[in-house]
């Protein structure tokens, strides 16, 4: 990447609404319920991660996404260039999982698959950020 890799900072607080705005500008209204800032932060799908480039204002996020069935999810990596638009960066390998409502037991195979998928997506985002 042309951006300074050392200018990137992890940002684990409120999710940036601009991800939702740019996604729906590109793909149409109502296409990104997983990025909707109108949903209370506690109700947003988890896990997720985001980074911001303090020099340019660019941002990267790892977010669980779905199409028709909210329980059938995968992780996507989104990049917001500083000049506008949004890129969808597909992590290599399988990042799909089934979200089971109310499951919190960490030794459950479904939770392990979700966590493994999340770690793969975060690794992909960090490679994108740091140019590896």
Phi, psi and omega in degrees: 000152181280343182283155179290112182299333181284351179275354181279136179230137174292140181228103186255031181251218182301146182283136183292122179297339182296335175299314180296313182301310183290324178298312181289332173298320183279318189250354177110153181296137178085004183272355185228060178298335180285351178245003189295117180287348179286343177280132181303145184308319181294336181267356178295146179297142181232163351284164177208162179212151175211154179227153175228143175268113186290341178278322188247339185086000176295158180215155176228141177220146170249123187220139171289133182232162177206166175252266183273317183262112183296340179279338179266099187240164170213170179259136175241152175247125180248139176239129175254104176296153182295338184266000179117169181086181178210139175248140173257116181257114182278119176295144177289149178082181184280125174236015180279152177199167176253124178276121181251114184302134176083356180280125177228356182288120187288342179269005176290134181303324179294320179291320178298317178298316178300313181295319177298317179298318179298314181298322176298316181293320178296318178299318177297317179297316181294325176294321177297314182297315187265002174071031180264000000 
